[in-house]
Amino acid sequence: VQFVESGGNLVQPGGSLRLSCAASGFTFSTYAMSWYRQAPGKEREWVAGISSVGGMRNYAASVKGRFTISRDNAKNMVALQMNSLKSEDTAVYYCNAGWTVPSFGSWGQGTQVTVSS
C-alpha cells in the first residue's frame, strides 16, 4: 500500500490550494478515501472523506463549506480542493483509505500546507 501526496504550498489567508493523492497497492475503487492532517504539536485528525464511488462526502466541521473532496477511480487518485484557507489549516496533509479511522497503517510522506501572510 502506498500513498503519494502533493500540492501543498505556502498560501496567504483566504487563498486556495488543491491537493492530490496517488494511491496504489490495493483495490482503490472499493475503498472510501479520506484526507487527514496533522498540525504541529497536535494529533492527526480526519478532515474529509468520500465513498468508494463518490456518492457520499463528509467533512469535519472545521472545513465544511470550504473544502471539497473528489476522486478519480480510473486514475486511483483523490483530491482536496481547499478554499478560504485560514491559519488554523496549517498542517501536513495525508490521504488514506477509510473514513475517520484509516484502513491502512502505512502513510505517505504527506504534503505541507502553510497558511500565513
LOLUM-281252 format. One line per field, with one value per atom (N, C-alpha, C): x negated, y negated, z negated; residue number from 0. Coordinates in steps of 0.1 Angstrom, whole numbers, plus 5000, padded with zeros to 4 digits. Each point is the difference from the previous one (the first is absolute). Example, Ala and Ser with C-alpha at 12.3 -4.5 7.8 and 13.67 -1.06 7.14 Angstrom:
! LOLUM-281252
east 4868/5009/4991/5004/4991/5008
north 5057/4988/4988/4989/4989/4989
up 4922/5000/5000/5007/5000/4992
seq 0/0/0/1/1/1
! end
This chain:
! LOLUM-281252
east 4991/5009/4991/5003/4992/5009/4997/5007/4989/5002/4991/5008/4998/5008/4992/5007/4993/5009/4994/5008/4999/4994/4999/4991/5002/4992/5003/4993/5003/5010/5010/5011/5005/5005/5005/5014/5004/5013/5011/5010/5010/4997/4988/4996/5005/4996/5004/4989/5001/4991/5007/4994/5006/4990/5003/4991/5004/4990/5003/4993/5006/4994/5001/4989/5000/4998/5010/5000/4997/4993/4997/4999/5001/4998/5012/5012/5013/5010/5012/5010/5007/4995/5004/5015/5006/5014/5010/4995/5008/4999/4992/4998/5005/5006/5001/4986/4999/4987/5002/4990/5000/4987/5002/4988/5000/4987/4998/4989/4998/4990/4994/4988/4993/4993/5005/4994/4989/4990/4989/5005/4995/5004/5013/5007/5014/5000/5011/5002/5006/4997/5006/5015/5007/5015/5005/5012/5008/5005/5000/5004/5012/4999/5011/5000/5011/5001/5009/4998/5009/5002/5012/5003/4993/5001/4992/5003/5013/5004/5003/4997/5002/5013/5010/5013/5003/4991/5001/4987/5002/4988/5004/4990/5001/4988/5002/4990/5000/4988/4999/5006/5006/5007/4991/4987/4991/4997/5003/4997/5013/5011/5012/5004/5003/5003/4988/4988/4988/4992/5000/4992/5010/4995/5007/4991/5005/4992/5006/4991/5005/4990/5005/4991/5002/4989/5000/4996/5010/4997/4992/5001/4992/4985/4997/4986/4995/5009/4996/4995/5008/4996/5011/4997/5010/4994/5009/4996/5007/4994/5007/4998/5011/5000/5003/4991/5000/5002/5011/5002/5001/4999/5002/4991/4988/4990/4998/4998/4998/4987/4994/4988/5001/5011/5002/5001/5000/4999/4985/4991/4986/4997/4995/4998/4993/4996/4996/5012/5004/5012/4996/5008/4998/5013/4999/5012/4998/5011/5001/5013/5002/5013/5008/5013/5009/5006/5006/5007/4992/5007/4993/4989/5002/4989/4993/4988/4993/5000/5001/5000/4986/4990/4986/4991/4990/4991/4989/4998/4989/5005/4991/5003/4989/5004/4991/4992/4992/4992/5008/5012/5008/4996/5008/4996/5003/4991/5001/5008/5010/5008/4997/4996/4997/5008/5009/5008/4995/4994/4994/4998/5002/4997/4986
north 5012/4988/4988/4990/4988/4988/4989/4987/4990/4992/4989/4987/4991/4988/4989/4990/4989/4988/4988/4988/4990/5004/4990/4988/4989/4988/4990/4989/4989/4991/4996/4992/4990/4989/4990/5003/4995/5002/4996/5008/4997/5007/5005/5006/5014/5006/5014/5009/5013/5010/5012/5008/5013/5011/5009/5011/5012/5008/5013/5011/5012/5012/5012/5006/5012/5012/5009/5012/5013/5009/5013/5011/5013/5011/5006/4995/5005/4997/5006/4998/4987/4989/4986/4998/5005/4997/5007/5008/5007/4994/4990/4993/4986/4996/4986/4994/4987/4993/4988/4996/4988/4993/4987/4992/4997/5000/4997/4989/4994/4990/5001/4995/5000/4986/4992/4988/5001/4991/5001/5002/5010/5002/5006/5004/5005/5014/5008/5013/4999/5010/5000/5001/4992/5000/5002/5005/5003/4987/4997/4988/5002/5010/5002/5014/5005/5013/5001/5010/5002/5015/5004/5015/5006/5013/5007/4995/4997/4995/4985/4994/4985/4995/5008/4996/4993/5002/4994/4993/4988/4993/4994/5001/4995/4991/4990/4991/4997/4997/4996/4986/4997/4987/4988/5001/4989/4997/5009/4997/5000/5004/5001/4987/5000/4988/4994/5004/4994/5010/5013/5011/5009/5005/5010/5011/5012/5012/5007/5005/5007/5011/5009/5012/5003/5007/5005/5015/5008/5015/5005/4994/5005/4997/4990/4996/5003/5006/5003/4988/4989/4988/4993/4993/4993/4985/4991/4986/4992/4989/4992/4985/4994/4986/4992/4991/4993/4985/4994/4986/4992/4987/4992/5005/5002/5006/4991/5006/4993/5004/4992/5004/5014/5002/5013/5012/4998/5011/5005/4992/5004/5013/5010/5013/5008/5012/5010/5008/5001/5007/5014/5010/5013/5006/5010/5008/5014/5007/5014/5005/5013/5006/5000/5000/5001/4986/5000/4987/4994/4998/4994/5009/5013/5010/5005/4997/5004/5015/5005/5014/5007/4992/5005/4993/5008/4994/4992/5002/4993/4987/4990/4986/4995/4991/4994/4989/4993/4989/4988/4999/4988/4988/4990/4988/4988/4991/4989/4988/4996/4988/4990/4988/4990/4987/4996/4988/4989/4990/4989/4988/4988/4988/4996
up 5000/5000/5000/5009/5001/5003/4993/5002/5003/5011/5003/5001/4990/5000/5006/5006/5006/5001/5003/5002/4988/4989/4989/5004/4992/5003/4989/5001/4992/5007/4992/5006/4990/5005/4991/4995/4988/4996/5010/5002/5010/5013/5002/5012/5002/5011/5004/5004/4997/5005/5003/5009/5004/4997/4991/4997/5008/5003/5008/4992/5002/4994/5010/5003/5008/4991/5002/4991/5008/4994/5007/4990/5005/4991/4995/5003/4996/5010/4999/5010/4996/5006/4997/5001/5010/5003/4990/4991/4990/4986/4999/4987/5000/4989/4997/4998/5003/4999/4992/4992/4992/5000/4996/4997/4985/4995/4986/4999/4989/4998/4986/4999/4987/4999/4991/4997/4990/4999/4991/4985/4993/4986/4998/5011/4999/5006/4996/5006/5014/5008/5013/4999/5008/5000/5014/5000/5013/5005/5013/5006/5009/5009/5010/5005/5004/5005/5012/5009/5011/5002/5003/5001/5013/5001/5010/5014/5003/5013/5001/4989/4999/4997/4997/4998/4986/4991/4986/4997/4994/4995/4987/4991/4986/4997/4991/4997/4985/4995/4986/5000/4988/4999/5003/4997/5001/5015/5009/5014/5009/4995/5007/5007/5013/5007/5006/4996/5006/5008/4996/5007/5008/5011/5008/5003/4997/5003/5013/5008/5012/5003/5009/5004/5014/5006/5013/4999/5001/4999/5011/5012/5012/4998/4992/4997/4986/4992/4986/4993/5001/4994/4993/4989/4992/4999/5000/4999/4989/4996/4990/5004/5004/5004/4987/4997/4987/5004/4996/5002/4987/5001/4988/4988/5004/4990/4988/4988/4988/4994/4991/4994/4993/4994/4993/5009/5013/5010/5002/4994/5002/4994/5008/4995/5012/4996/5010/5004/5012/5005/5006/4996/5004/5006/5008/5004/4996/4999/4996/5004/5000/5003/4987/5001/4988/4997/4989/4996/4988/4989/4988/4995/5002/4996/5013/5002/5012/5001/5013/5002/4999/5003/5001/4990/4995/4990/5007/5013/5007/5005/4999/5004/5010/5008/5009/4993/5007/4994/4997/5005/4998/5008/5000/5007/4991/4999/4991/5005/4992/5003/4990/5004/4990/5004/4991/5003/4991/5007/4993/5009/4994/5007/4999
seq 0/0/0/1/1/1/2/2/2/3/3/3/4/4/4/5/5/5/6/6/6/7/7/7/8/8/8/9/9/9/10/10/10/11/11/11/12/12/12/13/13/13/14/14/14/15/15/15/16/16/16/17/17/17/18/18/18/19/19/19/20/20/20/21/21/21/22/22/22/23/23/23/24/24/24/25/25/25/26/26/26/27/27/27/28/28/28/29/29/29/30/30/30/31/31/31/32/32/32/33/33/33/34/34/34/35/35/35/36/36/36/37/37/37/38/38/38/39/39/39/40/40/40/41/41/41/42/42/42/43/43/43/44/44/44/45/45/45/46/46/46/47/47/47/48/48/48/49/49/49/50/50/50/51/51/51/52/52/52/53/53/53/54/54/54/55/55/55/56/56/56/57/57/57/58/58/58/59/59/59/60/60/60/61/61/61/62/62/62/63/63/63/64/64/64/65/65/65/66/66/66/67/67/67/68/68/68/69/69/69/70/70/70/71/71/71/72/72/72/73/73/73/74/74/74/75/75/75/76/76/76/77/77/77/78/78/78/79/79/79/80/80/80/81/81/81/82/82/82/83/83/83/84/84/84/85/85/85/86/86/86/87/87/87/88/88/88/89/89/89/90/90/90/91/91/91/92/92/92/93/93/93/94/94/94/95/95/95/96/96/96/97/97/97/98/98/98/99/99/99/100/100/100/101/101/101/102/102/102/103/103/103/104/104/104/105/105/105/106/106/106/107/107/107/108/108/108/109/109/109/110/110/110/111/111/111/112/112/112/113/113/113/114/114/114/115/115/115/116/116/116
! end
